[in-house]
Amino acid sequence: MSAKVIAFAILLAAALAVFAWSCFRRFRLVALGRPEDRLDSPGRRLKNMLVYAFGQKRVLERGYGLNHLVIFWSFLILLIANSEFLVSGLFPEIGFWKLPDGLFRPLTLVFDVASALALVAVVIALVRRAFFAPPHIGGLSRDASVILLMIGTLMVAFFGMNAARIAMARVDSPGLAPVSSFAANTFLMGVPAQQLEGLEQLLWWVHALVLLAFLNYLPYSKHMHILTAIPNCFFRSLKRVNTQPREVFEKDKSFGVRRVEQFGWKALFDSYSCTECGRCADVCPATSTGKALNPKLVIHDIKANLLVNAPLLSGNGHSGNGFAGNCKVLPLIGGMGEGSVSEDALWACTTCGACMQVCPVFIEHVPKIVEMRRGMVEMEARFPESLQTVFESVELRSNPWGIGPSERANWAKATSTTPFEAGKTEYLFYVGCAGAFDARSRKITLATAEILNAAGVSWGVLGNAEPCCGDSLRRLGNEYVFEQLACKNVEMFRDRGVRKIVTICPHCYSTLKNDYRQFGLEAEVVHHTELISGLIKQGRLKLKGTKELGRVVFHDSCYLGRHNDVFDAPRRAIASATGQTPVEMERQRERAFCCGAGGGRMWMEEDSGKRINAARAEEAMGANPDTICVSCPYCMTMFEDALKDGFPGEKVRVLDVAEVVTRAMA
């Protein structure tokens, strides 16, 4: 056995041992998280992994994604080549050249071309980050530089080794390695054999050392996602992430998340899988308008907190205070610097879900933020002062405005309504707090009632007995009061025989349809735009059309569209009423920009950066509308406020879909 083989064997054994130990230290921390079932439906999970991890579906939704696809697949292909490199370093008599020509020759070509593509893609990535980096990427970081330079060095060493071998006539059919042959003919023609031998050996060791260094750098860098992104796509939620898990309220139990090991294991695995591509920050309404929240940094801080506190975590991670002894730990929330998420960042989230919609590896940002809100609210009563009134109002008066429950049915004085009766009434019209108490939203309620009556729909209301659904409570982290409310409401719906519910508010819609399923509600829940669109299609609602609205621009509600995949129904209703397809904003459908009211932000002031509703209103006004059409009372409020403040002289209407349809009714 030669000295080279012995030296390489020692080096390889040490490198693999260190890599294995590093991975063990990192991945054992994931086991500290709460149990989660992410192994159901293996067939669907495998398909997701193939489509989104190997097929890079979400990555390719942006133009630059093609470059990442090239790097990714080159990496996979060259993983085979580098495995052979390591094996042949230990056993020089073993290599792909032992394969039949029918296999060896194509492999030679594939490895050469893949290496060339990888090198070009790395250069493009370096130039882009250094000179043309979008704001959400943040320029050429040290971590990115190290990884890209390592990959580039591996490619150059690969071509140099092969070129030297070709120049020494040690390679049969050098035409099968066109790039290496080009390098040999361009740079190594006429070089003495002894120098070529030395060059080949030098580059072999460069390739070996950089390859092993690359392997051991991965667990300590953001590029750990190379190891975790593929399984994270496998473990993704198979359902749309539009609700939160229930709390288990037991004596002496901690609620929400205040320490990193209180997350589920998937949340911790998410933190390892983040590529820090910044796509979440690019679409986040809070980040875009200068707030403290950056979804990418929230995930990064969770990982940093886990790694910093790891030596202090107790063996079981779940007993006592979760940490060994009285050691000082880095707080997950409210501390200073890296590894601690600021309270301002957590309260800035509108829970719009845009971050999760674009994440290439299906990281679930919103549930983590809400869980940390729960920890602050339920365990420490720590929340913005403005929310004290909201919490008390919902708990005591069953609406966020704090208006007396006896006034809930006042809107009905302007129209004809009937009480809901089991077995006689088809739909419960769940009006919601905004539709009952907000003066502007009452007009949407009345328009919807007019449509239901005109179409002959059997519907009824609960009147003053109608409760708040608790959407804002749950998103703001007040899960205890939300659960009390939800259990009481579900029991009432059952007692009253409610089987179908229609509501004008996407927040009520999503809460009743998704959150209340956890509490046993089995009723069918529809948004009024879905019902209206269906009535028009069935011919039950006769329209004569309206032209008075001019150019109609439509805004997608996050909780109707992105959270519940209802995009076409409101557009169809508008088109039927106006005779024209509504004009789309630049950001629409799945990529729509939030109005700023979700996640309980409706009840909080924006005290930093630009107002989110102002940014969305400016985008809408850029489409030159005569009418801005919405499908949510919250969106209505946010748009009207933004237009009053930012465009006081413009005569632009803001109407709900129901109001548009009533203007077109025969």
C-alpha positions, 0 to 999 in steps of 0.5 A: 500500500503506497504512502499516498493511499495510507495518508488519504485513508487516515485523512478520509477516516478522520474527516468522515468521523468528524462529519458524522459527529457533527451531524449527530450533534446537530440532528440529535437536537431535533429530537428535543422538539415535541412529537409530530406525525409526519410519516403518514401517506408516504406515497404523497410525501414521496411525490412531494419530495420528487416534485419540489425537492428534486424537481425544484418546482418552487425554485423555478418559479423565479427566473434565477431558479434555473441557475440553482437547478443547474447547481443542484442537479450538477451536485447530485450527478457529481456526488456519484463522481466524487464517491468514486473519487473517494473509493479509488483514493483508497483502492486505486485499482477500483474505478469507473474505468472498470465498467463496460464502455457502454456505461463508462463512456456516457458517464465520462461525458456526463461528469465533464459536462455537469462539472462545466455547468456547475462551474458556470452556475457558480460564477453566475451566483458569485457575480450576482451576489457581488454586484446584482444582489436583490435586497432580500438576499443581502449581498455576498456573505462570507458563508456564501463565498466560502461554499461557492469558492469551494465548489468552484475549486472542486470543478477547476481541480477536476478539469485540471486532473483530467486535462493532465491525464489527457495530455499524458495520453492516459485517457482513452477517447478524450473527446468524451470529456470535451471541456477537459480536452479543451483545457489540455489542448489550450494550457498543457500542450508541450508541458513535460510529462514529469511536470504533468505528473506533478500537476495531476498529483497536486490537483488530486490532493487539492480536490481531496482536501477541498472535498473533505473540507466542504463535507465538514463545513456543511453542518456549521453553515447555512448550507446545511440545507443541502442535507435537510432540504430534501427530507424537509419537503418529504415531511411538509404538511400535507394540508394547507397550513391555515390553522394552528394546533390546539393547546392541551390545557392541563395543570402545571403545563406550559402553554405556547412556546417560550423556549426553543425545545418547546417547538415540535421537532419539525419546527426545529428541522425547519430551522436547519432547512432554511436556505436563507434565500430571502424569498419569504422576506421579499413577499412579507408585508411587514418586511417590505414596509420597514417593520422589525419582522423578517421571516428568514431571520426568525427561522435563523434565530430559532436555529441559533438559539437551539445551537447556543442553548444546546449544551444547557438543555437537559437530557429529556428536554421536556421535564422541569424548566427544560435546562440543566441546573441554573445555567443562564440561557439565551432567551428565545424571545426578547433578548439581544442579538442573534438567536433571540426573536424580538417581540416587535417582530412577532407582533408585526406579523399579519399571518398572511402566509405569503412567506410559506407560499413561496418557501422552496422547502416548505418552512412553516413560519406563521405557526411558529410566530403564533406559538411564540405569541401564545407563550407571551400571552398565556404564560406572561401576559406580555402583549401590546397594551392596545390588545388588552381592550380587545381581549377583554371585549371579546371575552366579556362582550363577544366582539372586539369593539366592545359594543353591547351584544344587544346591538348585534342584530341592529343591522337587520332593522334595515331588511327582512330577516328570519331566525335560523330554524333547524330543519326549515332553514338551509343556511345560517348567515353568520354575519360576524362582528364586522358585519354586525357592528362596523357601519361600513361593513353593515352595507356588505351584510345588507347587500348579501341579504338582498342577494340571498332573498333575490335568489330564493335562498333559505337562510336565517340568522342567530340575531343577538345570540350570534357569538364572535368566532375568535379569529383574532384571539387565536392569531394573537396567541390568546388560545385559552379564551379562543378555545372556550369560545370555540367549544361553546360555539360548536356546541351551540351550532350543534344544538341549533342544528346548523349544517350550512354556514355562509359568511361575508368575512374570510376570517370568520370563514377560515376560522369556522371552516378550518379551526373549528374542525378541531373542536368537532364542527362538521357544518359546510362553510362557504364564503358569500362570494362562493355562494353568489358565484354559484347562484349566478351560474345556476341561474337563480340570481338574475343580473342585468349588468352594470357599467357604472363601476368603470375599471374594476380592480380586484384585491385578493383577501389573504384568508380567502385566497392564499389560506383557502384557495378561493380565487375564481369565485369572486372574479366570476361574480364580478365578471358576471355583474360588470360584463368584464373580467376584473383588472389584476394588480401586479401581485395577485392570487397566490402572490397577492399582497396583504392589506395589513389587517390579518393576524390581529393587526386590525386592532393594532397601530403600525408605529414603524415603517410605511403602513401596509395598507398604504403600500397595497392601496398605492399598488391598486391605484397604479392599475388606474381603477375607478372601483377597487373591489374586495371580498373582506370587511377588514380589507374594506376598512384598510383600503378606505383608510389608505385612500383617505390618507394617501389619495384624498382627491381621488374619486375611487370607490371601494366596494365588496363583491356583494355590493357590485352584484347588487348594483347589477341585479335585475 
